[in-house]
Amino acid sequence: MQNYLDLFRQNRQWADESVSSDPLYFERRSAGQAPYFFFLGCCDSRVPTEVLTGAKPGEIFTHRNIANQAHPTDMSMLAALEYAVDVLDVKHVIVCGHYNCGGVKAAMSPPGAMLVDNWLQIVRDVQLRHQAELEKLADADARFHRLVELNVLEQVFQLSRTPVVRNNWLKGRRPILHGVVYDLRDGLLKELASGIDGEDRAKELRTAVARAVVTVPKSLHHAEQG
């Protein structure tokens, strides 16, 4: 029970400190939101989006699920994506995976009887598709590390196939898709792919991953900032 009560104590402390340093802190944020990013991340409690990016409330619109999946039939993720892109007009969509991901680790084992095993089928498909590349790696940790990266790149590609992204690309080259991975060991983000802003670049991404390129070539990176 104490852990639960601590949440309220810590919340009060945070709220008081925020108002103390900026009396209009909550007033400005309660008026509305205008985030720069839609962030698709993993549920893992060690990957706190605003903390690891240093973002302030209102800057990132977040959706999280096990192993940062962009399932084409996940209505919750698709609805969040649609609202972020079509209503909030976010310019950047980021898939963020993390090394030592429990979901990816589970996908490397034979499926069991839990609901999560159905959820992780896309990751298993990625593993199967890249089996030759993974088998060339020296040990199980290296294969695990690489599958985390491949899963992020797969989810970026899955996002590029969604109607909301494709329809907006027909109007202009936004949203811009990115894939990053978070390292629990040092707290740093690693960029895997960036600047995916149209069908041509999505196809380049798919080709690069199929050729077992560890990171997507720099030619995919978009020059636009913001």
VOBA-1610 file (N, C-alpha, C; in pm, whole numbers, padded with zeros to 5 digits, always signed):
BEGIN
Met+00082-00122+00000Met+00000+00000+00000Met+00085+00126+00000Gln+00203+00117+00064Gln+00288+00234+00074Gln+00334+00284-00064Asn+00365+00190-00154Asn+00406+00229-00289Asn+00297+00310-00358Tyr+00173+00268-00337Tyr+00059+00340-00395Tyr+00048+00480-00337Leu+00059+00492-00205Leu+00048+00621-00140Leu+00163+00713-00181Asp+00279+00654-00207Asp+00394+00734-00249Asp+00368+00806-00381Leu+00287+00745-00467Leu+00255+00810-00594Leu+00190+00947-00573Phe+00099+00955-00475Phe+00030+01081-00448Phe+00125+01181-00383Arg+00211+01133-00295Arg+00309+01222-00232Arg+00403+01280-00337Gln+00452+01194-00425Gln+00544+01238-00528Gln+00475+01329-00630Asn+00348+01300-00658Asn+00271+01384-00750Asn+00256+01525-00693Arg+00223+01534-00565Arg+00208+01664-00501Arg+00340+01741-00502Gln+00448+01671-00474Gln+00579+01735-00473Gln+00614+01789-00612Trp+00588+01707-00716Trp+00616+01750-00853Trp+00531+01869-00892Ala+00403+01866-00861Ala+00313+01975-00895Ala+00354+02105-00826Asp+00389+02095-00698Asp+00432+02213-00623Asp+00560+02271-00681Glu+00655+02185-00713Glu+00782+02231-00768Glu+00763+02295-00906Ser+00672+02238-00985Ser+00647+02292-01119Ser+00588+02432-01111Val+00493+02452-01022Val+00429+02584-01007Val+00526+02683-00943Ser+00609+02633-00854Ser+00706+02721-00789Ser+00803+02782-00889Ser+00848+02699-00985Ser+00944+02748-01085Ser+00876+02819-01201Asp+00746+02789-01223Asp+00672+02850-01334Asp+00524+02856-01295Pro+00477+02969-01243Pro+00339+02979-01194Pro+00233+02945-01298Leu+00264+02961-01428Leu+00165+02933-01533Leu+00185+02796-01598Tyr+00265+02710-01536Tyr+00303+02580-01594Tyr+00180+02499-01634Phe+00087+02481-01544Phe-00031+02398-01572Phe-00138+02474-01650Glu-00144+02603-01629Glu-00243+02683-01702Glu-00218+02677-01852Arg-00093+02687-01892Arg-00061+02681-02035Arg-00090+02544-02093Arg-00058+02440-02020Arg-00076+02304-02072Arg-00221+02260-02072Ser-00301+02314-01983Ser-00442+02276-01980Ser-00520+02337-02096Ala-00462+02437-02161Ala-00531+02504-02272Ala-00535+02419-02398Gly-00447+02320-02410Gly-00444+02235-02529Gly-00307+02176-02550Gln-00296+02086-02647Gln-00168+02023-02676Gln-00132+02040-02822Ala-00003+02052-02846Ala+00048+02063-02983Ala+00182+01988-02991Pro+00176+01855-02978Pro+00300+01776-02974Pro+00373+01775-03108Tyr+00504+01759-03101Tyr+00586+01749-03221Tyr+00593+01605-03272Phe+00577+01509-03181Phe+00604+01370-03214Phe+00491+01277-03174Phe+00471+01172-03254Phe+00397+01054-03210Phe+00501+00947-03182Phe+00500+00894-03063Phe+00604+00803-03014Phe+00543+00667-02987Leu+00582+00567-03066Leu+00535+00429-03045Leu+00645+00352-02974Gly+00624+00324-02846Gly+00727+00260-02766Gly+00678+00133-02700Cys+00767+00074-02624Cys+00739-00050-02552Cys+00682-00017-02414Cys+00604-00110-02360Cys+00544-00092-02228Cys+00647-00099-02115Asp+00765-00147-02142Asp+00866-00170-02038Asp+00880-00048-01947Ser+00871-00072-01817Ser+00874+00038-01719Ser+01008+00108-01712Arg+01110+00048-01772Arg+01244+00109-01770Arg+01266+00206-01887Val+01162+00226-01969Val+01176+00311-02087Val+01074+00426-02077Pro+01098+00522-01986Pro+01005+00634-01968Pro+01027+00741-02074Thr+00930+00759-02161Thr+00947+00841-02280Thr+00997+00982-02252Glu+00925+01057-02168Glu+00963+01197-02142Glu+01095+01205-02066Val+01119+01110-01978Val+01243+01116-01899Val+01365+01097-01988Leu+01362+00994-02074Leu+01481+00963-02153Leu+01504+01062-02267Thr+01399+01133-02309Thr+01414+01233-02415Thr+01429+01375-02361Gly+01400+01393-02234Gly+01404+01527-02177Gly+01289+01614-02225Ala+01184+01553-02278Ala+01070+01629-02331Ala+00980+01678-02218Lys+00910+01787-02244Lys+00815+01841-02148Lys+00675+01790-02181Pro+00584+01790-02083Pro+00447+01751-02110Pro+00389+01833-02225Gly+00325+01765-02319Gly+00268+01832-02434Gly+00352+01823-02560Glu+00474+01771-02550Glu+00562+01765-02666Glu+00558+01631-02739Ile+00517+01525-02669Ile+00516+01390-02727Ile+00381+01324-02703Phe+00317+01279-02810Phe+00194+01201-02802Phe+00235+01054-02807Thr+00203+00977-02703Thr+00263+00846-02685Thr+00163+00732-02692His+00204+00625-02757His+00131+00498-02753His+00233+00389-02723Arg+00202+00303-02626Arg+00298+00199-02588Arg+00228+00063-02584Asn+00300-00038-02628Asn+00251-00175-02617Asn+00372-00268-02606Ile+00347-00395-02587Ile+00456-00491-02570Ile+00536-00501-02700Ala+00666-00475-02688Ala+00761-00485-02800Ala+00736-00384-02911Asn+00675-00269-02875Asn+00656-00156-02968Asn+00609-00200-03106Gln+00491-00262-03108Gln+00437-00319-03232Gln+00342-00223-03304Ala+00349-00227-03437Ala+00254-00152-03521Ala+00168-00252-03596His+00091-00331-03523His+00003-00430-03584His-00097-00363-03678Pro-00113-00412-03799Pro-00207-00349-03894Pro-00353-00363-03854Thr-00383-00447-03754Thr-00521-00463-03708Thr-00541-00410-03566Asp-00442-00343-03510Asp-00452-00290-03374Asp-00526-00157-03376Met-00654-00161-03346Met-00737-00041-03353Met-00692+00067-03256Ser-00641+00027-03142Ser-00595+00126-03044Ser-00477+00205-03098Met-00377+00134-03152Met-00261+00202-03208Met-00300+00286-03329Leu-00383+00231-03417Leu-00423+00302-03539Leu-00504+00428-03505Ala-00589+00419-03404Ala-00668+00535-03364Ala-00578+00644-03306Ala-00481+00603-03225Ala-00387+00700-03168Ala-00304+00765-03278Leu-00259+00685-03373Leu-00181+00737-03486Leu-00264+00836-03568Glu-00387+00799-03597Glu-00474+00886-03675Glu-00498+01019-03604Tyr-00524+01012-03475Tyr-00550+01135-03399Tyr-00424+01223-03397Ala-00309+01159-03377Ala-00184+01235-03371Ala-00155+01305-03504Val-00173+01233-03614Val-00136+01286-03746Val-00244+01378-03802Asp-00369+01335-03798Asp-00476+01410-03863Asp-00533+01524-03779Val-00531+01508-03648Val-00590+01611-03561Val-00481+01699-03497Leu-00380+01635-03440Leu-00275+01712-03372Leu-00165+01757-03469Asp-00165+01703-03589Asp-00072+01744-03693Asp+00075+01724-03652Val+00106+01610-03589Val+00246+01583-03557Val+00323+01563-03687Lys+00447+01605-03687Lys+00529+01598-03807Lys+00618+01474-03808His+00644+01416-03691His+00737+01304-03681His+00672+01188-03607Val+00688+01067-03660Val+00641+00945-03596Val+00764+00859-03567Ile+00783+00825-03441Ile+00903+00753-03398Ile+00865+00617-03341Val+00928+00511-03391Val+00920+00380-03327Val+01046+00366-03241Cys+01027+00341-03113Cys+01141+00327-03022Cys+01138+00189-02956Gly+01234+00106-02992Gly+01252-00021-02923Gly+01361-00006-02818His+01393-00115-02752His+01502-00108-02653His+01570-00244-02643Tyr+01699-00240-02622Tyr+01774-00362-02603Tyr+01729-00431-02474Asn+01742-00562-02470Asn+01696-00644-02358Asn+01544-00637-02342Cys+01475-00629-02455Cys+01328-00624-02455Cys+01271-00762-02425Gly+01188-00771-02321Gly+01131-00899-02282Gly+01040-00957-02388Gly+00969-00871-02461Gly+00881-00919-02566Gly+00958-00983-02679Val+01065-00918-02723Val+01147-00975-02830Val+01212-01104-02782Lys+01257-01106-02657Lys+01317-01227-02600Lys+01218-01343-02602Ala+01094-01314-02565Ala+00991-01419-02564Ala+00965-01470-02705Ala+00973-01381-02803Ala+00947-01421-02942Ala+01057-01513-02996Met+01171-01516-02931Met+01281-01601-02975Met+01265-01744-02924Ser+01167-01765-02836Ser+01139-01897-02782Ser+01013-01954-02848Pro+00993-02085-02840Pro+00870-02144-02896Pro+00747-02081-02832Pro+00640-02058-02908Pro+00520-01995-02852Pro+00455-02081-02745Gly+00399-02015-02645Gly+00329-02084-02538Gly+00179-02067-02554Ala+00109-02065-02441Ala-00037-02059-02444Ala-00091-01924-02400Met-00004-01826-02381Met-00048-01695-02335Met-00092-01607-02452Leu-00178-01511-02423Leu-00226-01419-02525Leu-00111-01343-02590Val-00010-01310-02510Val+00104-01234-02562Val+00177-01309-02673Asp+00167-01441-02675Asp+00234-01519-02780Asp+00171-01491-02916Asn+00042-01467-02921Asn-00022-01426-03046Asn+00022-01285-03085Trp+00033-01199-02987Trp+00073-01061-03011Trp+00212-01053-03074Leu+00300-01143-03036Leu+00440-01138-03079Leu+00466-01208-03212Gln+00361-01247-03283Gln+00382-01322-03406Gln+00460-01243-03510Ile+00438-01112-03518Ile+00514-01032-03614Ile+00663-01040-03586Val+00700-01039-03458Val+00842-01049-03424Val+00897-01186-03465Arg+00817-01290-03445Arg+00860-01423-03487Arg+00877-01429-03639Asp+00789-01363-03710Asp+00800-01358-03856Asp+00928-01286-03898Val+00961-01179-03828Val+01086-01106-03857Val+01206-01196-03832Gln+01203-01269-03722Gln+01312-01361-03691Gln+01327-01467-03800Leu+01218-01521-03845Leu+01222-01624-03949Leu+01274-01567-04080Arg+01229-01448-04114Arg+01269-01385-04239Arg+01419-01353-04242His+01476-01326-04125His+01617-01289-04116His+01700-01398-04049Gln+01651-01520-04054Gln+01718-01630-03986Gln+01863-01647-04032Ala+01887-01637-04162Ala+02022-01656-04214Ala+02117-01552-04157Glu+02073-01426-04153Glu+02158-01320-04097Glu+02183-01344-03949Leu+02078-01377-03874Leu+02091-01396-03730Leu+02182-01513-03696Glu+02177-01619-03776Glu+02259-01737-03748Glu+02408-01710-03769Lys+02441-01606-03843Lys+02581-01572-03866Lys+02644-01501-03746Leu+02560-01452-03655Leu+02611-01379-03541Leu+02668-01474-03436Ala+02763-01423-03361Ala+02849-01509-03278Ala+02776-01580-03165Asp+02684-01513-03099Asp+02622-01575-02981Asp+02476-01530-02967Ala+02411-01586-02867Ala+02269-01560-02846Ala+02243-01412-02814Asp+02332-01350-02738Asp+02313-01209-02703Asp+02318-01121-02827Ala+02411-01151-02917Ala+02423-01073-03041Ala+02298-01090-03127Arg+02244-01212-03132Arg+02122-01236-03210Arg+02004-01163-03147Phe+01995-01163-03017Phe+01890-01093-02944Phe+01899-00942-02972His+02018-00889-02963His+02046-00747-02987His+02000-00707-03128Arg+02037-00791-03225Arg+02004-00760-03364Arg+01854-00773-03391Leu+01788-00871-03330Leu+01645-00888-03353Leu+01568-00769-03297Val+01613-00712-03186Val+01551-00589-03135Val+01555-00481-03243Glu+01670-00464-03309Glu+01684-00363-03415Glu+01595-00396-03534Leu+01597-00520-03577Leu+01515-00560-03691Leu+01367-00540-03664Asn+01326-00564-03540Asn+01186-00543-03503Asn+01148-00396-03515Val+01235-00306-03470Val+01207-00163-03484Val+01189-00127-03631Leu+01281-00172-03716Leu+01274-00140-03858Leu+01149-00197-03923Glu+01110-00316-03880Glu+00987-00377-03932Glu+00865-00292-03895Gln+00862-00242-03772Gln+00746-00164-03729Gln+00741-00029-03800Val+00857+00029-03831Val+00858+00151-03912Val+00795+00122-04048Phe+00834+00010-04107Phe+00776-00026-04237Phe+00626-00053-04225Gln+00585-00121-04119Gln+00442-00145-04099Gln+00365-00014-04090Leu+00422+00086-04024Leu+00357+00217-04016Leu+00344+00280-04154Ser+00443+00258-04239Ser+00439+00315-04373Ser+00328+00255-04458Arg+00274+00140-04417Arg+00165+00075-04489Arg+00027+00116-04438Thr+00021+00189-04328Thr-00109+00223-04272Thr-00179+00329-04358Pro-00311+00323-04368Pro-00384+00421-04449Pro-00360+00565-04406Val-00352+00591-04275Val-00334+00730-04231Val-00201+00786-04279Val-00095+00708-04275Val+00035+00757-04322Val+00035+00772-04473Arg-00014+00670-04543Arg-00012+00674-04690Arg-00100+00787-04745Asn-00216+00808-04684Asn-00304+00915-04729Asn-00241+01052-04708Asn-00170+01068-04597Asn-00105+01196-04572Asn+00016+01216-04662Trp+00083+01109-04700Trp+00194+01121-04794Trp+00145+01166-04931Leu+00023+01133-04966Leu-00032+01178-05093Leu-00051+01330-05095Lys-00065+01389-04976Lys-00083+01534-04966Lys+00050+01607-04951Gly+00153+01538-04909Gly+00283+01598-04883Gly+00370+01497-04811Arg+00497+01528-04790Arg+00589+01429-04736Arg+00593+01434-04583Arg+00477+01423-04522Arg+00465+01413-04378Arg+00349+01322-04345Pro+00355+01247-04234Pro+00459+01252-04131Pro+00589+01185-04175Ile+00696+01221-04108Ile+00827+01160-04132Ile+00846+01049-04029Leu+00879+00930-04077Leu+00895+00814-03988Leu+01041+00794-03950His+01061+00752-03826His+01195+00726-03774His+01194+00599-03690Gly+01308+00533-03682Gly+01324+00416-03596Gly+01447+00432-03509Val+01428+00420-03378Val+01539+00434-03284Val+01534+00320-03183Val+01645+00298-03116Val+01650+00196-03011Val+01718+00256-02888Tyr+01666+00223-02773Tyr+01715+00275-02644Tyr+01799+00169-02576Asp+01915+00210-02528Asp+02006+00118-02459Asp+01992+00137-02309Leu+01940+00036-02241Leu+01921+00043-02097Leu+02052+00057-02022Arg+02161+00015-02084Arg+02290+00014-02014Arg+02353+00151-02001Asp+02324+00241-02095Asp+02386+00373-02086Asp+02286+00489-02101Gly+02157+00455-02125Gly+02055+00558-02133Gly+02050+00634-02263Leu+02121+00586-02366Leu+02130+00660-02491Leu+02040+00601-02600Leu+01992+00688-02687Leu+01916+00647-02804Leu+02009+00628-02923Lys+01983+00525-03001Lys+02059+00498-03124Lys+01963+00507-03242Glu+01999+00584-03342Glu+01915+00598-03461Glu+01940+00481-03555Leu+01832+00416-03597Leu+01841+00306-03693Leu+01795+00348-03832Ala+01692+00431-03838Ala+01640+00479-03967Ala+01575+00614-03943Ser+01586+00702-04042Ser+01528+00834-04027Ser+01492+00890-04163Gly+01397+00983-04164Gly+01361+01050-04288Gly+01276+00968-04383Ile+01200+00872-04332Ile+01111+00794-04418Ile+00986+00878-04439Asp+00979+00942-04557Asp+00873+01041-04578Asp+00796+01019-04708Gly+00797+00896-04758Gly+00721+00866-04879Gly+00739+00721-04919Glu+00660+00679-05019Glu+00664+00540-05064Glu+00804+00499-05111Asp+00874+00591-05176Asp+01006+00557-05228Asp+01103+00525-05115Arg+01100+00607-05012Arg+01191+00584-04900Arg+01151+00462-04817Ala+01022+00435-04809Ala+00977+00314-04740Ala+01028+00189-04811Lys+01026+00192-04944Lys+01078+00079-05021Lys+01230+00065-05005Glu+01300+00178-04998Glu+01444+00175-04973Glu+01473+00112-04837Leu+01392+00147-04740Leu+01407+00089-04605Leu+01393-00062-04611Arg+01287-00109-04677Arg+01262-00252-04687Arg+01378-00323-04756Thr+01429-00263-04862Thr+01540-00323-04936Thr+01666-00328-04851Ala+01693-00221-04779Ala+01813-00216-04696Ala+01809-00322-04587Val+01693-00340-04525Val+01680-00440-04419Val+01691-00580-04478Ala+01632-00601-04595Ala+01637-00733-04659Ala+01780-00774-04693Arg+01865-00674-04717Arg+02005-00702-04749Arg+02091-00714-04624Ala+02026-00715-04509Ala+02095-00733-04381Ala+02191-00618-04351Val+02151-00496-04390Val+02230-00379-04353Val+02202-00350-04206Val+02307-00335-04126Val+02289-00319-03983Val+02211-00193-03950Thr+02245-00083-04014Thr+02166+00038-04001Thr+02131+00086-04141Val+02021+00153-04153Val+01976+00199-04284Val+02075+00302-04336Pro+02110+00297-04465Pro+02209+00389-04521Pro+02173+00535-04497Lys+02276+00618-04486Lys+02256+00760-04459Lys+02174+00827-04568Ser+02170+00768-04685Ser+02094+00827-04795Ser+01946+00836-04762Leu+01901+00759-04663Leu+01761+00765-04624Leu+01732+00881-04530His+01836+00942-04475His+01816+01045-04375His+01765+01173-04440His+01668+01232-04377His+01602+01352-04431His+01671+01476-04376Ala+01687+01575-04460Ala+01759+01695-04421Ala+01677+01788-04332Glu+01545+01773-04336Glu+01460+01866-04261Glu+01481+01853-04111Gln+01482+01960-04044Gln+01494+01963-03899Gln+01361+02008-03839Gly+01341+01978-03710Gly+01220+02027-03642Gly+01134+01916-03593
//
